[in-house]
Amino acid sequence: MKDNHIDEVTLARIRKERTETQAHYAQAEGVFLDAWVRGVKIIGEAWFTANPRFCKKAPSLDQVTDKWQVIPNSELINERIGVLSGGEAALLAAMCSYYNAEWGGQLMQDLGLQGLADLSATLDLRGNRIIADLMLNYTGW
């Protein structure tokens, strides 16, 4: 007969992991927003807009308090992403994939980015750090 009890060491590890996870996600939205705004500053504020159904546009990027204040401007991006440098376009497409996975994924494919390795190789250190922060702190749009 199999013993179904959990030993104290395993139970302590599970509790520690749960506590660490809860602490991480308690701050995740703020870290995500900070990374998002860093990306917006690199690519340019003109590529983003506010969604008026959810909030007003912030007076400046330093005053953004909600991701809905800096959503990708899909019309402009679809028409003009080709004017950006390869790294800027890759960062923008990857960011768009957090806003809308299907659309952002298509943008990435259109840029020839077939996966995370292609993305990482295209981005500079600053861009990779932004994507890493977005990935670690994404809780949904």
N, C-alpha and C positions, 0 to 999 in steps of 0.2 A: 504494500500500500504506500502511495506517495504521500510525503509530508507536505501539506499545503501552507504551512506557516511561513512567514517572511522573517528572516533573522534580523537582529537589531542593526547590524551594519548596513544591510540592504535598505531597511526602513529609514535609517538616518540619511543614506544617500538620496533616496527618493524625496524625502522632506527637504533636503538641501537644494536639490534640483528644482523642486516646485517653488521654493522661496526665491531662488535666483531668477527663475523664469518670470514670476510675478513682479519682482523688482524691475527687471528689464522692461517688461511691457507696460509698467506703470509710467515709464518715461519715454517710451518708444515714439509716441506721436510728436512730441517736442523735438526729439533727435531727428526724426524723419523730416519734419518741417525745416529744421535748420539745414540739413543736407540739401533739401529741395531748393531752398533759397540760394544756397551756395551755387547750385547748378544754374539757376535762373540768372544769377549775376555773371557767370561765365558766358552763357549763351546770349544773353541780352533780354531785357525785360519786354521788348517789343514782341517776342515770340510767345508771350503769355498774357492772359487776360483774367479778369475776375468773372465769376459766375454770379450775375446779379440776383438769381433766385435764392442764393445762400448767403451772400454777404456783399459788402461794398469793397471796391478796390482800395487797397492801402495807399496812403499818401506817398510812401516810399517802400522799397524792399526791406529796409531796416525796421519797418513798422508792420510787416506782415505777421498776422496772428493766426491765420487759418489757410490751409492748402487751397481752399476754394477761391482765395484771392489771387492765386497765381496758377491757374489751370492752363494747359497748353492750348494755344490758339490754332485749332485744327485746320481751319481754312488757310491761314498764312503758312503753316508748316507744310501742308500738302502741296501748296503752290511754289514755295520758295526754299525748301530745305537744302536744295542743291547749291545755294550760294554760300553755305557755311563751309568751314574747313572740315576735313574728314573727321577729326576728333570732336569738333563741336556738333556735327551732324549725328555722330554715334552717341554722344552724351544725350542730345535732345531726343533721339529715337528711343533710347533706353529709358529715359525719364517718362516719355509718352507711354511706354508699356506699363508703367505703374498706374497711370491714369486710365488707360484702356488697353488691356493686354492684346487684343486682336489687332487693333490699329497700330499700336507701338511695335508689335512683332512684325507686322507687314512693313513698317518703315525700316526696321532693322534688316529684314530680308532684302528690301529694295536697295539698301546700302551695301549689300554683300556680307552682312554679319550673320553667320550661320549659327552662332552660339556664344556662350560666355567667353570662350577662349579668344574668338575673333574680337569680341567687344573689348576684352581686357588688353589685347595687343594693340588695339586702335586708340585707346584712351591713354592719356598721360597719367602720372601718379595722382594728381589732383582729381581728375575725372574718375579714376578707379576708386579713390576714397569716397567720393560722393555716392557712387553706385553701391559700394560695400555698405555704407551707412543706410542707404535706402533699403537695401536688401535685408539687413539685420533688423530694421525697425519698421518695416511695412506692416500695417495692421488693416489694410484695405482702404480703398478710396471712398 
